[in-house]
Amino acid sequence: MPSANTGRPLALVTGASSGIGYELARQFGLNGHDVVMAADGRDKLEEARIRLEGEVPAGRFEAAVADLATREGVDRLYHALGGRPVAVLAANAGGGVAGKFSETDLDDELAAIQLNVSGQVHLVKLVLRDMLARGEGRILITSSLVSLSPGPFMAIYAATKAFLRSFGLAIRNELEDDPVTVTILMPGATETDFFESADMEDTNIAQGAKDDPADVAKEAYDALMKGSAQVVSGTANKLRAAAARITPDTALAQINRDQARGDDR
Ligand SMILES: NC(=O)c1ccc[n+]([C@@H]2O[C@H](COP(=O)([O-])OP(=O)(O)OC[C@H]3O[C@@H](n4cnc5c(N)ncnc54)[C@H](OP(=O)(O)O)[C@@H]3O)[C@@H](O)[C@H]2O)c1
């Protein structure tokens, strides 16, 4: 990974090889940051890095391969930074598992918890401490709209996203007298590789209207730079989020069940 110090602020974006993370990396590049793009798949990540260099000629994009579902992977990514100060962390890598909990694969679910929960907590801990020591920093944590409600047929995924929202808002509060902000991103259904990776392509949510990841990333970038506590991307999702706050959990579970319904469930 090249590491020349350009004097520009550094953004670390995980899950940057596609979807929302790719678009976040583009936002940071367009707005004067050097960007370290992290993901697990080497070829896909390198292709993404080259594509972004073409799309943002003034930007400087580096690739860091790391499996963030493992402690070693998170440590490797952190050490690959070589002590360079991270101005912005977009802790965005994540994935889902779909299906009826009694039938889904336990290893897949434990891996999702490792990536969405343990890996996020580990990376945020490491980077946050450096930011506090330096006296500046911004952290964006990608949760989801589904964090506001139970997610039948994606029970583990929804629970990991609820964890991230609660975790992020809690540490944001702890940091109220410190010079580091934490912002929670809550996208609704977004047109990315997510549904294919989670084996959810046959579901109502995957086949319905979805947001453009570029729009999601732009809203996230603006909220992060404002230091907002949380941002729900898209007008329709803002309305859904407002409705969720006054709807019983049992009713929300049923709505999500219908959304996650597919050919075999
Ligand atoms: N799409 C939606 O509808 C939606 C809605 C709400 C929230 N979100 C959240 O948005 C975030 C980004 O997802 P996306 O929709 O943009 O999907 P995506 O296009 O599939 O992006 C997922 C990213 O995470 C990386 N990743 C997966 N496993 C990893 C691992 N073990 N270690 C490191 N990186 C890993 C992927 O690259 P590799 O697989 O090559 O490593 C990829 O770069 C996720 O946290 C997701 O939960 C998505």
The ligand as an SDF file (V2000), in Angstrom:
LIG
                    3D

 48 52  0  0  0  0  0  0  0  0999 V2000
  -27.7200   -2.2800    0.1860 N   0  0  0  0  0  0  0  0  0  0  0  0
  -28.6300   -2.0450    1.1180 C   0  0  0  0  0  0  0  0  0  0  0  0
  -29.8440   -2.1210    0.8490 O   0  0  0  0  0  0  0  0  0  0  0  0
  -28.1980   -1.6640    2.5190 C   0  0  0  0  0  0  0  0  0  0  0  0
  -29.1610   -1.1200    3.3760 C   0  0  0  0  0  0  0  0  0  0  0  0
  -28.8000   -0.7650    4.6740 C   0  0  0  0  0  0  0  0  0  0  0  0
  -27.4840   -0.9360    5.0920 C   0  0  0  0  0  0  0  0  0  0  0  0
  -26.5690   -1.4690    4.2430 N   0  0  0  0  0  0  0  0  0  0  0  0
  -25.2000   -1.6330    4.7460 C   0  0  0  0  0  0  0  0  0  0  0  0
  -24.3210   -0.9140    3.8990 O   0  0  0  0  0  0  0  0  0  0  0  0
  -23.0040   -1.4570    4.0560 C   0  0  0  0  0  0  0  0  0  0  0  0
  -22.3960   -1.6270    2.6690 C   0  0  0  0  0  0  0  0  0  0  0  0
  -23.1360   -2.6010    1.9740 O   0  0  0  0  0  0  0  0  0  0  0  0
  -23.5430   -2.4360    0.4370 P   0  0  0  0  0  0  0  0  0  0  0  0
  -25.0110   -2.3930    0.3630 O   0  0  0  0  0  0  0  0  0  0  0  0
  -22.7560   -1.3440   -0.1810 O   0  0  0  0  0  0  0  0  0  0  0  0
  -23.1560   -3.8670   -0.1360 O   0  0  0  0  0  0  0  0  0  0  0  0
  -21.9020   -4.3710   -0.9930 P   0  0  0  0  0  0  0  0  0  0  0  0
  -21.8590   -3.6760   -2.3040 O   0  0  0  0  0  0  0  0  0  0  0  0
  -22.0430   -5.8550   -0.9870 O   0  0  0  0  0  0  0  0  0  0  0  0
  -20.6350   -3.9310   -0.1390 O   0  0  0  0  0  0  0  0  0  0  0  0
  -20.1410   -4.6760    0.9520 C   0  0  0  0  0  0  0  0  0  0  0  0
  -18.6760   -4.3330    1.1120 C   0  0  0  0  0  0  0  0  0  0  0  0
  -18.1740   -4.9940    2.2950 O   0  0  0  0  0  0  0  0  0  0  0  0
  -17.0080   -5.7460    1.9370 C   0  0  0  0  0  0  0  0  0  0  0  0
  -16.8490   -6.9320    2.7830 N   0  0  0  0  0  0  0  0  0  0  0  0
  -17.6630   -8.0010    2.8690 C   0  0  0  0  0  0  0  0  0  0  0  0
  -17.1510   -8.9090    3.7250 N   0  0  0  0  0  0  0  0  0  0  0  0
  -15.9710   -8.3700    4.1890 C   0  0  0  0  0  0  0  0  0  0  0  0
  -14.9740   -8.8460    5.0720 C   0  0  0  0  0  0  0  0  0  0  0  0
  -15.0690  -10.0360    5.6750 N   0  0  0  0  0  0  0  0  0  0  0  0
  -13.9040   -8.0390    5.3130 N   0  0  0  0  0  0  0  0  0  0  0  0
  -13.7870   -6.8370    4.6970 C   0  0  0  0  0  0  0  0  0  0  0  0
  -14.7050   -6.3490    3.8470 N   0  0  0  0  0  0  0  0  0  0  0  0
  -15.7890   -7.1240    3.5950 C   0  0  0  0  0  0  0  0  0  0  0  0
  -17.2760   -6.1250    0.4740 C   0  0  0  0  0  0  0  0  0  0  0  0
  -16.0970   -6.4890   -0.2330 O   0  0  0  0  0  0  0  0  0  0  0  0
  -15.4920   -7.9810   -0.2520 P   0  0  0  0  0  0  0  0  0  0  0  0
  -16.6680   -8.9130   -0.2000 O   0  0  0  0  0  0  0  0  0  0  0  0
  -14.6920   -8.0800   -1.4710 O   0  0  0  0  0  0  0  0  0  0  0  0
  -14.6400   -8.0420    0.9520 O   0  0  0  0  0  0  0  0  0  0  0  0
  -17.8360   -4.8260   -0.0640 C   0  0  0  0  0  0  0  0  0  0  0  0
  -16.8010   -3.9320   -0.3220 O   0  0  0  0  0  0  0  0  0  0  0  0
  -23.1690   -2.7620    4.8350 C   0  0  0  0  0  0  0  0  0  0  0  0
  -22.8100   -2.5370    6.1870 O   0  0  0  0  0  0  0  0  0  0  0  0
  -24.6550   -3.0460    4.7280 C   0  0  0  0  0  0  0  0  0  0  0  0
  -25.1270   -3.8000    5.8280 O   0  0  0  0  0  0  0  0  0  0  0  0
  -26.8850   -1.8260    2.9620 C   0  0  0  0  0  0  0  0  0  0  0  0
  1  2  1  0
  2  3  2  0
  2  4  1  0
  4  5  1  0
  4 48  2  0
  5  6  2  0
  6  7  1  0
  7  8  2  0
  8  9  1  0
  8 48  1  0
  9 10  1  0
  9 46  1  0
 10 11  1  0
 11 12  1  0
 11 44  1  0
 12 13  1  0
 13 14  1  0
 14 15  2  0
 14 16  1  0
 14 17  1  0
 17 18  1  0
 18 19  2  0
 18 20  1  0
 18 21  1  0
 21 22  1  0
 22 23  1  0
 23 24  1  0
 23 42  1  0
 24 25  1  0
 25 26  1  0
 25 36  1  0
 26 27  1  0
 26 35  1  0
 27 28  2  0
 28 29  1  0
 29 30  1  0
 29 35  2  0
 30 31  1  0
 30 32  2  0
 32 33  1  0
 33 34  2  0
 34 35  1  0
 36 37  1  0
 36 42  1  0
 37 38  1  0
 38 39  2  0
 38 40  1  0
 38 41  1  0
 42 43  1  0
 44 45  1  0
 44 46  1  0
 46 47  1  0
M  CHG  2   8   1  16  -1
M  END
$$$$
